[in-house]
Amino acid sequence: MIMLATSNSIILQPNCQKYVLNLHVRCCEAGPCEGALNRLEPYEGKLSRTVLRGGWASNGLSLPDNDNSAQGQAMGVLANKVRKVLLLTGTLMGGYADDLFFLLWRIMPRRMIEDGFRYNLKSGSLGSAAMTFMRQHGILKDIYKETDTKNHRTARGKSITVRTQKAPGFGPLGVARYVLPFTAFLKLKDIGDNVLPPYNEHFTEVEMEAEQAERYKALEATLTDALKKALRSGDNSLLGVVLNCLLAWPDTCFREEVVKHPRSRQLLTFVPTIIGDEPSPKEAELIQLCKAEKSRGRRVLVYTTYTGKRDTTARLKNLLEAEGFKAAVLRASVDTCKREDWICDQVERGVDVIITNPELVKTGLDLLDFPSIVFMQSGFNVYTLQQAARRSWRIGQKEAVDVYFLGYSGSAQMACLSLMAKKISVSQSTSGDMPNTGLEVLNQDGDSIEVALAKQLVH
């Protein structure tokens, strides 16, 4: 996206970056801004550290790429050392108003201070300012809890506690104040000449097997009961354990599941293996998709978020190879700078399917050889999902790109996918787009992912 951070600063949509400048360029050499684009030079190394030491003049031009990344703070250093800033990003926000807050603070601190969003002098933090920004331009929910108390000497009373949590959304006043005056939304489809092929997303709801569904319901009931008891006693430590287990178990029921309390280590539940070497319903759906794509002469990129303790990549590889596919697994052990070469080597060897975690390929790679992408799980991160889903929808792609999302019916995975749809909807609408994701069919709620999953469990 292109955004004008100050009266002289701009942010650009990612797909147009190659039409503006070489992506390896990070900053121009010192000199007047007029004609600066003609003097762009690549720079390697700790650029922000060089700027801090005074190695760059304040009248240059800074062109940071993807300022929503972990290098955001370094980008802020550059933005305050030059007169003009051209910000390049394809994920302006992830659905919440405070996604924009820190970006805005880095590129236009004067305006933010004028609007009252200042550092807390005692703590040196922007936390309170970010919360105020959320109240003014985002969505915050104040949840009141009333409980009986016996602390009064002569009569019973009630205690009221208030808890605040954020929800997806960004108000029109915030868009008008901070986005529209400084942003130019450019996409390759605006350039024309059919520089990109069609892009389509598909959602498939998969039914569990009878025993799998029965075991899941029992597991859900047991963990939900334990979670309710823990929450009533003020113990929130079980929330993450329960949510992660209910999300993962349908995809990992080929191994035993042991759930213990993270603090006391008390055994909460045990579920034996219920699926052997035969594919589960979702794995069977993946195999059918891969067969259909192979018949069309297309390679498939498969994303799974379970690559650590609950690793599913080795099993998926074995199942696909048993069906006659040439499959490979891209792991984190492959250095970042070598991943593109690794993928090219696999393509030359005739691979049909590559399996990996979306975090490993979400940025910096053009996977043009894989026009079909399958998400076995979506994860919680909108940035990762949006970036990973478009790895093959890049300049140079000649085939239509199809992205598939798979989810088990009646499971916590559906609530997760539903909230991802909501966050993507907000992110796209802030960028001036009507949502066009296949997950939009699930967009019927406005809560955060964690809240939606928790509600599903305790109600």
LINURWO-V806136 format. One record per helix or strand. SS is the DSSP state (helix for helix, strand for strand). FROM is the first residue (numbers start at 0). TO is the last residue. Records with the same first field share a line. If there is no record, write none. Layout:
SS: FROM-TO / FROM-TO
//
This chain:
strand: 1-2 / 9-11 / 24-27 / 39-41 / 60-61 / 64-64 / 83-87 / 95-95 / 138-148 / 156-166 / 168-168 / 182-183 / 198-205 / 256-259 / 266-270 / 299-302 / 326-329 / 352-355 / 371-374 / 400-407
helix: 13-19 / 35-38 / 46-51 / 71-78 / 97-106 / 108-113 / 126-136 / 171-181 / 187-190 / 209-231 / 237-251 / 280-294 / 312-321 / 335-347 / 357-359 / 381-388 / 411-429 / 437-441 / 448-457
//
